[in-house]
Amino acid sequence: MRSITAPQPGGPDALKLSDSPVPSAQPGEVVVKVEAAGVNRADVLQRMGFYTPPKGATDILGLEAAGTVHQVGDGVDDWQVGDRVAVLLTGGGYAEYVPVPAGQVLPVPEGMSFVEAAALPEVVATVYSNVVMEAGLSEGEWLLVHGGASGIGTMAIQIAKQMGARVAVTVGSDDRARKCADLGADAVINYRDEDFVERIREITGSGEGADGSAGARVPGADVILDIIGAKYLERNIQALSADGRLIIIGMQGGTKAQINLGDLLPLRRSVMGTTLRARPAEQKAHIVAEVRKHVWPAVASGKIRPIVDRVFALDDCVQAHEHMDQPHFGKIVLEVNP
């Protein structure tokens, strides 16, 4: 089968198309014939040598895909050959076939294309597991999302709005600001022109009750979903309301920073860091089950939809990764069998 790896770290040209053995389904797995695969920032980091696959994982890139079940392993009763599915992966999506634990498989909603379906598993699982399952975002709370125009950002807007939360996002252009507003964002902050700490405080309150006393609203976000990391850490904490929760899922702005614990303790703020890829299979299965229960009905009804910016052929994966570094809105997808 055709597959994409990055044998040596580097730029987009480091991606190589090669032949790999077609996998066989092990007990508890299905093998999926891939029709389309999502492209994620994690793929770029892996290509550059900054995000090593977990021990035992394939070096073929790709954390999500969609296609049809090709083979079913022993002990799998929920899926049959020919089922149209979307899958959450530890790797292997940039290929014609990929094995995946049965607990990480979702049905493709009726009427949805494989390209659209491939844009969903990683971002939906990432947003729901972090914003809802970890941070406990609830109705009426404010969520601040950095990178509102990204695949993560566009999905976070939709999931939070479906829950009845209010959403602010940061973006880097007026065009992306308009698109985020059209998608449902209540407030859009252009980080090139505005300080997001001051702006989120203005959006969420007047500043009264800033001591965090009972019954007082401390201006700021209740939950922040951050892909930047060290560069934003201090300001993110300052942008939290009392009892606010900062979830860090990316390190585009570095890995090391100092914080003032005096900004955390008095207002009971908390900082959490997570990744999805390295979680044990049973944790991923639990996340996928929760996504299927709480998010997938809205996906099936069209209330939550995949936002696809561009589609590239698998052979054009270099151009797809080049496009990742250009301004875009939503997900980039590889079509494996056009």
FIVEX-347682 format. One record per atom (N, C-alpha, C): x, y, z. Coordinates in steps of 0.2 Angstrom, whole numbers, plus 2048, in hexadecimal, padded with zeros to 3 digits. Layout:
N
XYZ
...
//
This chain:
338
8047FA800
800800800
804806800
80280C7FE
8058127FE
804815805
80A818807
80A81B80E
80F82180E
80E825813
81282B814
81682B81A
81C82C81A
82082C820
82583281F
829834825
82E839825
834836827
838832823
83E82E826
843833829
844839827
84883E82A
84584482C
846847832
84284D833
84485382F
83F85782D
84085D829
839860827
83A864822
83486881F
82F86381B
82A866818
826862814
82985D80F
82F85E80D
83285A808
83485480B
834854812
83784D815
831848815
82B849813
826844812
82884080C
82783980D
829835808
823830806
82182F800
81C82A7FE
8208247FD
81E81E800
8218187FF
81C812800
81E80C7FF
81A8067FF
81B803806
815801809
8167FE810
8117F780F
8127F3814
80E7ED814
8077EF816
8027EC813
7FB7EC815
7FA7E981C
7F77ED821
7F77EA827
7F17E5828
7F27E082C
7EC7DB82E
7E97DD835
7E37DC835
7DF7DD83C
7E17D9841
7E47DB847
7E57D784C
7DF7D7851
7DF7D3856
7D97D285A
7D77D985D
7D17DB85D
7CE7E185F
7CF7E785A
7D27E5854
7D37EB84F
7CE7EA849
7CE7EF845
7CC7EF83F
7D17F283A
7D17F0834
7D57F382F
7D17F782A
7D27FE829
7CE802825
7D280481F
7CE803819
7D0805813
7CF80D813
7D5811813
7D4818814
7D281B80D
7CD82080E
7CB824808
7CE82B809
7CF82D80F
7D1834811
7D4834818
7D9839819
7DC83A81F
7DD841821
7DC843827
7DC84982A
7E484B82B
7E6851829
7EC85482B
7EC858831
7F1857836
7F185B83C
7F785E83D
7F7863842
7FE866844
802861847
80085C84A
80485684D
808853847
805852841
80884F83C
80F85383A
80E85A83A
81385E838
81985E83D
81785D843
81C85D849
820856848
81C851847
81F84A846
82484B840
82284E83A
82684E835
82D852836
82C85783B
83285B83C
836858842
834852844
83884E849
837851851
831854852
82F857858
82A85385C
82784E859
82184A85B
82284385A
82683F85D
82883885C
82183485D
82082F859
81A82B85A
81B827861
816825864
81682186A
81A81B868
81D81786D
82081186D
81B80C86A
81D809864
819804861
81580685C
81480D85B
81080F856
81481084F
81081084A
812810843
816817842
81B81783D
81D81E83C
81A821836
81581E833
81182182E
80D826831
80C82C82E
809832831
801831831
7FE835835
7F6835834
7F383383A
7EF83883D
7EC836844
7E4835843
7E283683D
7DA83583C
7D9833835
7D482F833
7D382D82C
7CB82B82C
7C982A826
7C2828824
7C382381E
7BF81E81E
7BE819819
7BA81481A
7BB80E818
7B6808819
7BA80281D
7B77FF821
7BA7F9824
7BC7F481F
7C27F281F
7C57ED81A
7C57E681D
7C77E6824
7C87E0827
7C67E082F
7C47DB832
7C27DB839
7C57D683C
7C97D8842
7CC7D4846
7C87D084B
7CB7CB84E
7C77C6853
7C57CB859
7BF7C985B
7BC7CD861
7B97D385F
7B87D5859
7B57DB857
7AE7DA854
7A97DC858
7A27DB856
79E7E1853
7A17E7855
79D7ED853
79E7EF84C
7A37ED848
7A47EF842
7A57E983D
7A37EB837
7A37E6832
7A67E882B
7A97E4827
7AC7E6821
7A77EA81D
7AA7EF81A
7A57F4816
7A27FA81A
7A37FA821
7A07FF825
7A4806823
7A180B822
7A4812821
7A5815828
7AC816829
7AE818830
7B381E830
7B4821835
7B9826837
7BD82483D
7C382583D
7C7821842
7CC826845
7CD82584C
7D282984F
7D8825850
7DE82784E
7E482384D
7EA826851
7EF821853
7F5823856
7FA824850
7F882384A
7FC824844
7FA81F83F
7FC820839
7FB81C833
7F581E82E
7F382482F
7ED82782B
7EF828824
7F582A823
7F882C81C
7FA826818
7F5821817
7F681B814
7F0818811
7F081380D
7EA81080A
7E680C80F
7EA809814
7E7805819
7E980781F
7E5806825
7E880782B
7E4803831
7E8800835
7E57FC83B
7E3801840
7DD7FF844
7DB804849
7D780084E
7D8801855
7D47FD85A
7CD7FF859
7C97FA85A
7C27FB858
7BE80085C
7C1802862
7BE807867
7C080E864
7C480F85F
7C581585C
7C2817856
7BD813854
7B981484E
7B281784F
7B181B84A
7AA81F84A
7A781E844
7A081D844
79C81D83D
79C823839
79D823833
79C82982F
79582A82E
793830830
78C832830
789832828
783830828
78082F821
78083681D
782835817
78383B813
78A83F813
78E83D818
794840819
79A83D815
79E841811
7A383E80D
7A983C812
7AD83880F
7B3836812
7B883B814
7B884080F
7BD846810
7BA84A817
7B484B817
7B184E81D
7B284A823
7B1844823
7B183F829
7B983F82B
7BD83F827
7C483F829
7C784582C
7C384A82C
7C585182F
7C2851836
7BF84C839
7BC84C83F
7BF848845
7C1842845
7C383E84B
7C884284F
7CD84484D
7D2847851
7D084D855
7CD852851
7CB858854
7C5857858
7C1853857
7BB85285B
7BD84F862
7C184A861
7C3846867
7C884B86B
7CC84F868
7D085386C
7CC85986F
7C885C86C
7C486186F
7BF85F874
7BC859873
7B7857878
7BB85487E
7C085087D
7C384E883
7C6853887
7C9858884
7CC85E888
7C786388B
7C3865887
7BF86B889
7B986888D
7B786388C
7B1860890
7B385B895
7B6856893
7B8850898
7BD85389D
7C285689B
7C78588A0
7C685F8A3
7C486489F
7C386B8A2
7BC86C8A4
7B78688A2
7B08688A5
7AD86F8A3
7AE87189D
7AA87789A
7A287589B
79F87A89D
79887989E
79487F89B
78D87E89A
789883897
78A88A89B
78A88F896
78B896899
79289889A
79789489B
79E89689C
7A1898895
7A789C897
7AB89F891
7B189A88F
7B1898889
7B7895887
7BB899882
7C189A883
7C689D87F
7CA89887B
7CA899875
7CE894870
7D389886D
7DA89686D
7DF899869
7DF895863
7E089985D
7E0895857
7D9894854
7D4899855
7CD897853
7CC89584C
7D1896847
7D0894840
7D388E83F
7D688A844
7D9884843
7D487E843
7D6878841
7D1873842
7CE872849
7D387284E
7D1872855
7CC878856
7CE87E854
7CA884856
7C3884853
7C288284D
7BC882849
7B787C84D
7BA87784F
7B6872852
7B4874859
7B987785D
7B8879864
7B287E864
7B288385F
7AC88885E
7A688485E
7A587F85A
79F87C859
79D87785F
7A1874862
7A086F867
79E87486D
7A187986F
7A087D874
799881873
79788386D
79188686C
78B88186D
78C87B86B
78787686C
786874873
78B876877
78A87587E
78787B882
78688087E
783886881
78888A885
78F889883
79488D886
795893881
799898883
79B89E87F
7A289D87D
7A48A0877
7AA89E874
7AE8A5872
7B48A6874
7B88AB871
7BE8A786E
7C08AA868
7C68A7865
7CB8AC863
7D18AA863
7D78AE860
7D88AC859
7D98B1854
7DB8B084D
7E08B584B
7E38B4845
7E88B9843
7E68BD83D
7DF8BD83B
7DD8C1835
7D68C3836
7D48C8832
7CD8CA832
7C98C582F
7CB8C2829
7C88BD825
7C68B782A
7CB8B482E
7CA8AF832
7C58B1838
7C68B783A
7C18B983F
7BA8B983D
7B98BB837
7B28BB834
7AF8B3834
7B48AF831
7B28A8831
7B08A5837
7B48A683C
7B38A4843
7AC8A6846
7AB8AD845
7A48B0847
79F8AC843
79F8AB83D
79A8A8839
7998A083C
79E89D83E
79E897841
79A896848
79A89C84B
79789C852
79A8A0857
7A18A2856
7A58A585C
7A18AB85E
7A18AC865
79D8B2867
7A28B8867
7A98B7868
7AD8BC867
7B48BA864
7B78BE860
7BD8BC85C
7C28C285E
7C88BF860
7CD8C4862
7D38C385D
7D58C8859
7DA8C8854
7E18CA858
7E58C4859
7EB8C585E
7F08C985B
7EF8CB855
7F48D0852
7F38D7854
7ED8D8856
7EB8DF858
7E98E085F
7E78DB862
7E48DB869
7E88D786E
7E88D8874
7EA8D4879
7E58D087C
7E68C987B
7E08C587C
7DE8C5884
7E38C6888
7E18C688F
7DC8CC891
7DE8D288E
7DA8D888F
7D38D788C
7D38D4886
7CD8D4882
7C88CE885
7CB8C9888
7C68C488A
7C38C6891
7C78CA895
7C58CD89B
7BF8D2899
7C08D6894
7BB8DB892
7B58D7890
7B58D288C
7B08CE889
7AC8CB88F
7AF8C8894
7AC8C4899
7AA8C889F
7AC8CE8A0
7A98D18A6
7AC8D88A7
7AA8DC8AC
7AC8E38AD
7B28E38B2
7B48DE8B5
7BA8DE8B9
7B88DE8C1
7B28DF8C2
7AF8DE8C9
7B08D78CC
7B28D78D2
7B28D08D5
7B98CD8D4
7BE8D18D2
7C48CE8D0
7C88CA8D5
7C58CA8DB
7C98C68E1
7C78BF8E1
7C28BD8DD
7BF8B68DD
7BB8B48E2
7B88B98E6
7B48B88EC
7AD8B58E9
7AA8B18EE
7A48AD8EC
79F8B28E9
79C8AF8E3
7978B38E0
7998B88DB
7A08BA8DB
7A28BF8D6
7A58BC8D0
7A48BF8CA
7A68BD8C4
7AD8C08C3
7B28BC8C2
7B98BE8C0
7B98BE8B9
7BA8C48B6
7BB8C48AE
7C08BF8AC
7BF8BC8A6
7C38B78A3
7C08B18A1
7C38AD89E
7C18A789B
7C08A18A0
7BB89D8A0
7BA8988A5
7BF8928A2
7BF89189C
7C488C899
7C888F893
7CE88D893
7D288F88D
7D588988A
7D4888883
7D7883880
7DD88687C
7E388487D
7E988787B
7EE882877
7F0884871
7F488086D
7FB88386C
7FC889870
80288D86F
80888B874
80688A87B
80A887880
80E88D883
81488C884
818890888
817898887
81789A881
8178A187F
8118A4882
80B8A1883
8058A3885
8048A288D
80889E890
80689B896
8048A089B
8098A589C
8078AA8A2
8018AE8A0
8008B089A
7FA8B4898
7F48B0898
7F48AA896
7EF8A5897
7EC8A589E
7F08A48A3
7EE8A48AA
7EB8AA8AC
7EE8B08AA
7EB8B68AB
7E48B78A8
7E38B48A2
7DC8B489F
7D78B08A2
7D88AC8A7
7D38A78AA
7CF8AB8AF
7C98A98AF
7C58AB8B5
7C68A78BB
7C38A98C0
7C48A58C6
7C289E8C5
7C58998C7
7C48928C6
7C58908BF
7C88948BB
7C98938B4
7CE88D8B3
7CD88A8AD
7D18848AB
7D58858A5
7DC8858A5
7E088589F
7E287E89C
7E087D896
7E2876893
7E787788E
7ED87588E
7F2876889
7F386F885
7F287087F
7F286A87B
7F786B875
7FB870875
800871870
806875872
80B87586F
811879871
81487D86B
810880867
813883861
817889864
81588C86A
81989186C
81E890872
821889871
826887876
82488387B
82888087F
82787B884
82987D88C
82C88388C
82E885893
82D88C895
82A88D89B
82889489D
8278948A4
82889A8A7
82689A8AE
82089D8B0
81D89B8B5
81689E8B7
8178A18BE
8128A68C0
8128A88C7
80C8A58CA
80E8A08CF
80989D8D2
8038A18D6
8058A78D7
8018AC8DA
7FB8AE8D5
7FC8AC8CE
7F68AD8CA
7F28A78CA
7F48A18CC
7F089B8CC
7EC89A8D3
7EF89B8D9
7EC8998DF
7E689D8E1
7E78A48E1
7E18A78E4
7DB8A78E1
7DB8A68DA
7D58A58D6
7D389E8D4
7D78998D7
7D68928D6
7D68908CF
7DB8938CB
7DC8918C4
7E088B8C3
7DF8878BE
7E38818BD
7E58818B6
7EB87D8B5
7EE87C8AF
7EF8748AE
7EC8728A8
7ED86B8A6
7F086B89F
7F486589E
7F7864898
7F585D896
7F385C88F
7F185588D
7F3854886
7F484E884
7F584C87D
7F084687C
7EE845876
7E9840875
7ED83A872
7F283B86E
7F583586A
7F883086F
7FB832874
7FF82D878
7FA82A87E
7F482B87E
7F0828883
7EF821881
7EE81D887
7ED816886
7E6815882
7E680F87E
7E180D87A
7DA80E87E
7DA80B884
7D380B887
7D1812889
7D681788A
7D481E88B
7D1821884
7D481F87F
7D2822878
7CB81F877
7CA819878
7C3816877
7BE81987B
7C081B882
7BB81E886
7B9825883
7BE829880
7BD82F87D
7B982F877
7BA82A873
7B682986D
7AF82786E
7AE823874
7A7821876
7A3827878
7A782C87C
7A383287E
7A2836878
7A7837873
7A583B86D
79F838869
79F832869
79A82F865
793830868
79383086F
78D831873
78B838873
78F83D874
78E844875
78F84986F
79384786B
79484B865
79284985E
79284285D
791840857
78A841855
785841859
77E843857
77E849854
78184E856
781855853
78585584D
78A85184C
78D850846
78984D841
785848843
78184483E
77B84983C
77984E840
77385283E
77685883B
77C85983A
77F85F837
78086583B
77E865842
77F86A846
78786C848
78B866847
792867848
794864841
79986883E
79B866837
7A2866836
7A5862832
7AD863831
7AE86982D
7B386D82E
7B587282A
7BB870827
7BB870820
7C086D81C
7C3873818
7C9875818
7CC87B815
7CE87880E
7D387380D
7D5871807
7D6869807
7D5866801
7D685F800
7DC85E7FB
7E185A7FD
7E68587F9
7E68507F8
7E984E7F2
7EA8477F1
7F08457F6
7F083E7F8
7F583B7FC
7FC83D7F9
7FC83C7F2
80383D7EF
8058457F0
8018497F1
8028507F2
8038527F9
80584D7FE
80584F805
80A854806
80F855802
81485B803
811861803
80D8627FE
8098687FD
804869803
801864805
7FC86480B
800867811
806864812
80A867818
80C86E817
80D870811
80F877810
80987B811
80387980F
7FD87D810
7FC87E818
7FE87981C
7FD879823
800880826
806882823
809888825
80788E822
80288E81E
7FE89481B
7F889581F
7F589B81F
7EF89D822
7E989881F
7E6895823
7E0891821
7DB891826
7D588E824
7CF88E829
7CD887829
7CD88382F
7CB87C82F
7D087782E
7CE87182B
7D286C82A
7D586B823
7DB868823
7DE86681C
7DD85E81C
7DB85C816
7DA854816
7DD852810
7E084C811
7E384880B
7DE843808
7DD843802
7D983E7FF
7DD8387FC
7DC8327FF
7E182D7FE
7DF8297F7
7D88287F6
7D68257F0
7D182A7ED
7D382F7E9
7CF8347E6
7CA8307E1
//
